[in-house]
Amino acid sequence: MSNTRPPLPPFTHADQAIQKVRLAEDAWNSREPERVSLAYSEESQWRNRDRFINGRSDIVTFLAEKWQREHEYRLIKELWSFHLNRIAVRFAYEWHDEGDNWFRSYGNENWEFDENGLMTRRFASINDLAISESQRLFHWPQGRRPDDHPSLSELGL
């Protein structure tokens, strides 16, 4: 197992930051907590909504619980800004609960990376909007979003 997670900071070109964002989106769309956790340092610190999460094992636990509640989860992330070892993204994801109530969750994340490209800090602010099934915009098969699927900006989100 490698101790680095390319692309590595400093992020000097938008292409590097865009690649980092897409790799994160792909991992989260896998809905595999262990896989997702490998992008974070062993002592990574998160604020996710009103929860504070510390370290990979807590990340795995948090994500496993999340995806037990959030069914048919599909996520799109979009680069907002970047500088050196920090990236800001905006995102939206769609999911439904046990009662088949659909939601679109919107948010922003601020990320900070170590010299090995592992995320050391993640701050996520998220709001949920109840939507009808007919209002859904993310219809690809579970897993990685197809390259030709519209971005958040293209969808008007």
Secondary structure, DSSP 8 states (H G I E B T S, - for coil): --S--SS-SSB-SHHHHHHHHHHHHHHHHHT-HHHHHTTEEEEEEEEETTEEEESHHHHHHHHHHHHHHSEEEEEEEEEEEEEBTEEEEEEEEEEE-TT--EEEEEEEEEEEE-TTS-EEEEEEEEEEEEE-GGG----S-SSS--TTS--TTTTT-
